Amino acid sequence: MAEKITAYRFDSLDQTLSQLNQEDCALIAGGTDIMVLHKSGRGVPPKIPNPIIFIDHLSELKRVYQNQKDLHIGSCCTYSELLEDPLIPQPLKNAIKTIAAPAIRNRGTLGGNICNASPAGDTLPLLYVYNAKLLLRSVNGDRVVAISDFIQGPRRVGRNHDEILAEIILPSIFAEGAHVVFEKVGNRNADAIAKVGFAGYIRMKGTQIEDIRFAFGAVGPTMVRSMEIEKKLVGKNMPLSVADLAQVVAAFDKIIKPIDDQRSTAIYRKTVALNLLRYFLTMKQYQPN
Ligand SMILES: Cc1cc2nc3c(=O)[nH]c(=O)nc-3n(C[C@H](O)[C@H](O)[C@H](O)COP(=O)(O)OP(=O)(O)OC[C@H]3O[C@@H](n4cnc5c(N)ncnc54)[C@H](O)[C@@H]3O)c2cc1C
C-alpha cells in the first residue's frame, strides 16, 4: 500500500506562507519536475520526503501586469496561460513553444522552471538576458534578487525554506528598441530537452551598440553569461570588424565548458553555441544598410 503523506492546499498565499514558516514543506506548482524527481516506480506514487503544499491555484501567484516599464509575471502562471497573454514578449513565447508538449505546458509554470534550476531549463537563457529579478515572499516580508544570484547550480537555488517565489520581474521590458533572440537546439523543434539554448539581447543607437547581453543554456552547471565580454562590445559599431567578432567568439570559447551526456557531446555543444553567437552578432535586422 502507498505511504500516506501530508498535503496542504490553502485558499490564500498568506495561509500558505504561514504554514511554510512553521514547517519545511515541498512546494508543488505544476508538479512536472518534482513528481519526476521523486518517482519511485511504475504505478507507484512518488515518494516526497516532506509534507507538500500545492500553490498552483493561488490567484496571488497568477497575475501578469505592467508596472511602468517593467513586466511582472506571477510565478504560477502556466506556459499555456503565458502563451495567451498579450503582455508576454514574443521571444519568451517562442521559448515556451519549444517546451515539452501541450499537456506539460498546461501544468508547468515559469516559477517551476526557475526553482528547478536545470542547466537545460528553456526559459532561463532569456530570463538572464532580460536581467530578470525575482520577488521572494515570506511571512517576514519580501526580497528581490537577481536570477543570476538566485540560481546557484543544478537544482540549487538561494531560497529560504519559508519563502515562495511570487513574481518574476522583467525590468524595462516596455522600453523601446531592444532586439531579442531565443534559439534552442534539440533533437526536434519542441518536446525535446535542449542540447544548447541561447538568448541574445541588443539595443542599438544608430550604428552603435548601446547594450548587449548573451546567455547560453545546457553548456554548463548554470547559464553562461559574461558581463565582462558584454561590456567590451558596448560602443562598438555594427557590423563588427572581423577581428572584434573573432575576439568575442574566442572569449566565449574559453568560458563555455560543456559536458558529454546522454543528450549530446561536449564538442557538438561548444560548436553549436559559438555558431549561435556568430549568427546573432551578424543578423541583418540590426546591421546598418
Ligand atoms: C515530459 C516532460 C517534458 C519536459 N520538457 C521540458 C522542456 O522542453 N524544457 C524545459 O525547460 N523543461 C521541461 N520539462 C520540465 C518542467 O516541465 C519545467 O521545468 C516546468 O517549468 C516546471 O514547472 P512546474 O510548475 O511543473 O514545477 P514543479 O515540479 O511544481 O516544481 C519544480 C521545483 O520548483 C519548486 N517551486 C515551484 N514553484 C515554486 C515557487 N513559486 N516558489 C518556490 N519554489 C517553487 C518546487 O518546490 C520544485 O522544487 C519537462 C518535464 C516533463 C515531465
PDBQT file of the ligand as one rigid body, heavy atoms in Angstrom, charges set to zero:
ROOT
HETATM    1  C1  LIG A 301       7.680  15.197 -20.209  1.00  0.00    +0.000 C 
HETATM    2  C2  LIG A 301       8.356  16.452 -19.738  1.00  0.00    +0.000 A 
HETATM    3  C3  LIG A 301       8.935  17.285 -20.674  1.00  0.00    +0.000 A 
HETATM    4  C4  LIG A 301       9.579  18.448 -20.271  1.00  0.00    +0.000 A 
HETATM    5  N1  LIG A 301      10.140  19.263 -21.220  1.00  0.00    +0.000 NA
HETATM    6  C5  LIG A 301      10.778  20.399 -20.848  1.00  0.00    +0.000 A 
HETATM    7  C6  LIG A 301      11.369  21.237 -21.835  1.00  0.00    +0.000 A 
HETATM    8  O1  LIG A 301      11.311  21.000 -23.040  1.00  0.00    +0.000 OA
HETATM    9  N2  LIG A 301      12.014  22.367 -21.380  1.00  0.00    +0.000 N 
HETATM   10  C7  LIG A 301      12.101  22.678 -20.062  1.00  0.00    +0.000 A 
HETATM   11  O2  LIG A 301      12.696  23.717 -19.718  1.00  0.00    +0.000 OA
HETATM   12  N3  LIG A 301      11.539  21.896 -19.117  1.00  0.00    +0.000 NA
HETATM   13  C8  LIG A 301      10.885  20.766 -19.467  1.00  0.00    +0.000 A 
HETATM   14  N4  LIG A 301      10.326  19.953 -18.513  1.00  0.00    +0.000 N 
HETATM   15  C9  LIG A 301      10.477  20.307 -17.096  1.00  0.00    +0.000 C 
HETATM   16  C10 LIG A 301       9.287  21.069 -16.465  1.00  0.00    +0.000 C 
HETATM   17  O3  LIG A 301       8.082  20.872 -17.150  1.00  0.00    +0.000 OA
HETATM   18  C11 LIG A 301       9.561  22.582 -16.370  1.00  0.00    +0.000 C 
HETATM   19  O4  LIG A 301      10.784  22.824 -15.705  1.00  0.00    +0.000 OA
HETATM   20  C12 LIG A 301       8.424  23.322 -15.627  1.00  0.00    +0.000 C 
HETATM   21  O5  LIG A 301       8.588  24.703 -15.836  1.00  0.00    +0.000 OA
HETATM   22  C13 LIG A 301       8.401  23.045 -14.130  1.00  0.00    +0.000 C 
HETATM   23  O6  LIG A 301       7.309  23.784 -13.582  1.00  0.00    +0.000 OA
HETATM   24  P1  LIG A 301       6.328  23.115 -12.508  1.00  0.00    +0.000 P 
HETATM   25  O7  LIG A 301       5.357  24.174 -12.132  1.00  0.00    +0.000 OA
HETATM   26  O8  LIG A 301       5.767  21.849 -13.006  1.00  0.00    +0.000 OA
HETATM   27  O9  LIG A 301       7.362  22.847 -11.340  1.00  0.00    +0.000 OA
HETATM   28  P2  LIG A 301       7.242  21.848 -10.018  1.00  0.00    +0.000 P 
HETATM   29  O10 LIG A 301       7.533  20.471 -10.472  1.00  0.00    +0.000 OA
HETATM   30  O11 LIG A 301       5.897  22.088  -9.387  1.00  0.00    +0.000 OA
HETATM   31  O12 LIG A 301       8.364  22.455  -9.149  1.00  0.00    +0.000 OA
HETATM   32  C14 LIG A 301       9.723  22.383  -9.514  1.00  0.00    +0.000 C 
HETATM   33  C15 LIG A 301      10.587  22.833  -8.317  1.00  0.00    +0.000 C 
HETATM   34  O13 LIG A 301      10.414  24.221  -8.085  1.00  0.00    +0.000 OA
HETATM   35  C16 LIG A 301       9.851  24.460  -6.789  1.00  0.00    +0.000 C 
HETATM   36  N5  LIG A 301       8.871  25.541  -6.986  1.00  0.00    +0.000 N 
HETATM   37  C17 LIG A 301       7.907  25.579  -7.950  1.00  0.00    +0.000 A 
HETATM   38  N6  LIG A 301       7.268  26.758  -7.897  1.00  0.00    +0.000 NA
HETATM   39  C18 LIG A 301       7.830  27.474  -6.890  1.00  0.00    +0.000 A 
HETATM   40  C19 LIG A 301       7.606  28.785  -6.348  1.00  0.00    +0.000 A 
HETATM   41  N7  LIG A 301       6.668  29.606  -6.849  1.00  0.00    +0.000 N 
HETATM   42  N8  LIG A 301       8.364  29.206  -5.312  1.00  0.00    +0.000 NA
HETATM   43  C20 LIG A 301       9.344  28.395  -4.820  1.00  0.00    +0.000 A 
HETATM   44  N9  LIG A 301       9.611  27.146  -5.279  1.00  0.00    +0.000 NA
HETATM   45  C21 LIG A 301       8.858  26.692  -6.298  1.00  0.00    +0.000 A 
HETATM   46  C22 LIG A 301       9.246  23.128  -6.347  1.00  0.00    +0.000 C 
HETATM   47  O14 LIG A 301       9.226  23.006  -4.947  1.00  0.00    +0.000 OA
HETATM   48  C23 LIG A 301      10.206  22.148  -7.006  1.00  0.00    +0.000 C 
HETATM   49  O15 LIG A 301      11.375  22.027  -6.233  1.00  0.00    +0.000 OA
HETATM   50  C24 LIG A 301       9.656  18.787 -18.884  1.00  0.00    +0.000 A 
HETATM   51  C25 LIG A 301       9.061  17.932 -17.938  1.00  0.00    +0.000 A 
HETATM   52  C26 LIG A 301       8.417  16.779 -18.353  1.00  0.00    +0.000 A 
HETATM   53  C27 LIG A 301       7.788  15.883 -17.318  1.00  0.00    +0.000 C 
ENDROOT
TORSDOF 0
